[in-house]
Amino acid sequence: GDSVTQMEGPVTLSEEAFLTINCTYTATGYPSLFWYVQYPGEGLQLLLKATKADDKGSNKGFEATYRKETTSFHLEKGSVQVSDSAVYFCALRADSWGKFQFGAGTQVVVTP
Amino acid sequence: GAVVSQHPSRVICKSGTSVKIECRSLDFQATTMFWYRQFPKQSLMLMATSNEGSKATYEQGVEKDKFLINHASLTLSTLTVTSAHPEDSSFYICSARPLVEGYEQYFGPGTRLTVT
């Protein structure tokens, strides 16, 4: 079945450091890929998405490129801020009915 | 636009009682709503998919008699946890798929259920 694997956390960084969170997936067909962010005590917010191979999603300084050849969708940000501290979920949606498959989540802690 | 709300945001109930959680799409109509459960420091697990006016489809391992889902209108779905027990304590999140857009999905802020 479909699955998403993302790197375990917590990832602890200093402010202005470079962030990478690895995400790989297994799916039949051509899924859409997403990154969601969850701040403490809150629900999920869509951070960015890509719907086909080689698409790059970007938002708030975060980027991720849909790599079909490596089945990956790694999240990157060049300079993190304390406010980026959250849990980040990689997810895929394999069909139009909207069922998501989420990764386990990666907690990111950014220190001043 | 595309806001999904949940009520209550937090609820504490006693073991054996039932609790209802509402999920509303505030500015769009939703053909389909999804209910997820999130354990502490873990990922979201899909519990069920509900379509307006029809019975919900439950994922394997989810007790449909325990987690009653009703999607009576295009803007409201409810999840009722019946005869709650401490192991039902969790963070429940809904999402809604708009009638018009088709493929987008918007998540609610979640409801923290604590069963004592």
HADDOCK unambig.tbl for C-alpha pairs under 7 A between the chains (distance, minus, plus):
assign (segid A and resid 42 and name CA) (segid B and resid 109 and name CA) 5.25 0.50 0.50
assign (segid A and resid 42 and name CA) (segid B and resid 110 and name CA) 6.37 0.50 0.50
assign (segid A and resid 43 and name CA) (segid B and resid 93 and name CA) 6.78 0.50 0.50
assign (segid A and resid 43 and name CA) (segid B and resid 107 and name CA) 6.78 0.50 0.50
assign (segid A and resid 43 and name CA) (segid B and resid 108 and name CA) 5.94 0.50 0.50
assign (segid A and resid 43 and name CA) (segid B and resid 109 and name CA) 3.81 0.50 0.50
assign (segid A and resid 43 and name CA) (segid B and resid 110 and name CA) 5.07 0.50 0.50
assign (segid A and resid 44 and name CA) (segid B and resid 107 and name CA) 6.04 0.50 0.50
assign (segid A and resid 44 and name CA) (segid B and resid 109 and name CA) 6.81 0.50 0.50
assign (segid A and resid 96 and name CA) (segid B and resid 103 and name CA) 5.83 0.50 0.50
assign (segid A and resid 98 and name CA) (segid B and resid 103 and name CA) 6.48 0.50 0.50
assign (segid A and resid 102 and name CA) (segid B and resid 43 and name CA) 6.54 0.50 0.50
assign (segid A and resid 102 and name CA) (segid B and resid 44 and name CA) 6.47 0.50 0.50
assign (segid A and resid 103 and name CA) (segid B and resid 43 and name CA) 6.41 0.50 0.50
assign (segid A and resid 104 and name CA) (segid B and resid 42 and name CA) 5.86 0.50 0.50
assign (segid A and resid 104 and name CA) (segid B and resid 43 and name CA) 4.55 0.50 0.50
assign (segid A and resid 105 and name CA) (segid B and resid 42 and name CA) 6.85 0.50 0.50
assign (segid A and resid 105 and name CA) (segid B and resid 43 and name CA) 5.92 0.50 0.50
